[in-house]
Amino acid sequence: MSPHDRDEDEIEASRAPLMDHLIELRSRLMICVAAFVVGFIGCFIVADPIYVFLVQPFAVAAQFREAAGPGGSVSPFDLILGTAGLVPVPQGDGQTVNLIFTAPL
C-alpha cells in the first residue's frame, strides 16, 4: 500500500455526509449569534464609558486648540501625549464636547 493510497483512505474515512456538515454549521452559527448578542448587550450596558473613551481625544484637541488661539497651530505630538496624559492639557472654559453625527455610514 503506497502512502498515496493511505492518505486517500484516511480522507475517505473522515468524510461526513451532508447532513452532518449542516448540523455542525447550524451549531456554529448559533454560537456566533449568541456571542454577538452577548457582546451587543455588554457594550450597551457600558455605552457611557465607551463614549467617554471615544470623546477624550477630541476634548483634548479642543482644549489645545482653544489655548493656541485663533490661527494658532497645535503639534500632533502634543495631542498624542496630552491624550496619553504625558503632557499637561491646558484648561478650557469647561464647555462639554459632544460628538455630532448626521447619519450612520
GICORTA-V84232 format. One record per backbone hydrogen bond with DSSP energy under -1.0 kcal/mol. CO is the residue of the C=O (numbers start at 1). NH is the residue of the N-H. E is the energy in kcal/mol with one decimal. If there is no record, write none. Layout:
co:CO nh:NH e:E
co:CO nh:NH e:E
This chain:
co:2 nh:6 e:-2.0
co:3 nh:7 e:-2.2
co:4 nh:8 e:-2.1
co:5 nh:9 e:-2.3
co:6 nh:10 e:-2.3
co:7 nh:11 e:-2.3
co:8 nh:12 e:-2.5
co:9 nh:13 e:-2.2
co:10 nh:14 e:-1.5
co:17 nh:21 e:-1.5
co:18 nh:22 e:-2.3
co:19 nh:23 e:-2.3
co:20 nh:24 e:-2.2
co:21 nh:25 e:-2.5
co:22 nh:26 e:-2.4
co:23 nh:27 e:-2.1
co:24 nh:28 e:-2.3
co:25 nh:29 e:-2.5
co:26 nh:30 e:-2.2
co:27 nh:31 e:-1.9
co:28 nh:32 e:-2.3
co:29 nh:33 e:-2.6
co:30 nh:34 e:-2.5
co:31 nh:35 e:-2.4
co:32 nh:36 e:-2.3
co:33 nh:37 e:-2.5
co:34 nh:38 e:-2.4
co:35 nh:39 e:-2.5
co:36 nh:40 e:-2.6
co:37 nh:41 e:-2.5
co:38 nh:42 e:-2.5
co:39 nh:43 e:-2.5
co:40 nh:44 e:-2.3
co:41 nh:45 e:-2.1
co:42 nh:46 e:-1.6
co:44 nh:47 e:-1.1
co:46 nh:50 e:-1.6
co:47 nh:51 e:-2.5
co:48 nh:52 e:-2.5
co:49 nh:53 e:-2.2
co:50 nh:54 e:-2.0
co:51 nh:55 e:-2.1
co:52 nh:56 e:-1.7
co:55 nh:59 e:-2.4
co:56 nh:60 e:-2.4
co:57 nh:61 e:-2.3
co:58 nh:62 e:-2.2
co:59 nh:63 e:-2.0
co:60 nh:64 e:-2.4
co:61 nh:65 e:-2.5
co:62 nh:66 e:-2.2
co:63 nh:67 e:-2.0
co:64 nh:68 e:-1.8
co:65 nh:69 e:-1.2
co:69 nh:72 e:-1.6
co:75 nh:79 e:-1.7
co:76 nh:80 e:-2.4
co:77 nh:81 e:-2.9
co:78 nh:82 e:-2.5
co:79 nh:83 e:-2.2
co:80 nh:84 e:-1.9
co:81 nh:86 e:-2.6
co:81 nh:87 e:-1.1
